[in-house]
Amino acid sequence: MSDHPAQDLVTDNQARHRFELTVDGETAFALYRREPGHIAITYVEAPVALRGTGAAGRLMQGVVDQARAEGVKVTPICGYAVAWMKRHPEYGDLLA
């Protein structure tokens, strides 16, 4: 669990094709491409102010939780998303 549960609301900004996590006024995001049955994560970025705080990891947690809730798979494309999925084998069933 995170140290920031009240702030860990990951939202799907469909207009910008990205999942977002805002912490202390700064927004980390994961760009995605939705395809039938899965979500491809193409790029993950955290602003400089959030780097090293775990925000990107909490963002990815929200992404996989959303995918599981929707019943879709995740295709990590960017290096960060690939590495996060490798570090969290409990989500291996979500890999496309």
BELKAMO-V331842 format. One record per backbone hydrogen bond with DSSP energy under -1.0 kcal/mol. NH is the residue of the N-H (numbers start at 1). CO is the residue of the C=O. If there is no record, write none. Layout:
NH:CO + NH:CO
This chain:
7:4 + 11:20 + 13:18 + 14:12 + 18:13 + 19:30 + 20:11 + 21:28 + 23:26 + 26:23 + 28:21 + 29:45 + 30:19 + 31:43 + 32:17 + 33:40 + 35:38 + 38:35 + 39:73 + 40:33 + 41:75 + 42:31 + 43:31 + 45:29 + 50:47 + 51:47 + 53:50 + 58:54 + 59:55 + 60:56 + 61:57 + 62:58 + 63:59 + 64:60 + 65:61 + 66:62 + 67:63 + 68:64 + 69:65 + 70:66 + 71:67 + 72:67 + 73:37 + 74:94 + 75:39 + 77:41 + 78:41 + 82:78 + 83:79 + 84:80 + 85:81 + 86:82 + 87:83 + 91:88 + 92:89 + 94:91 + 95:92 + 96:74
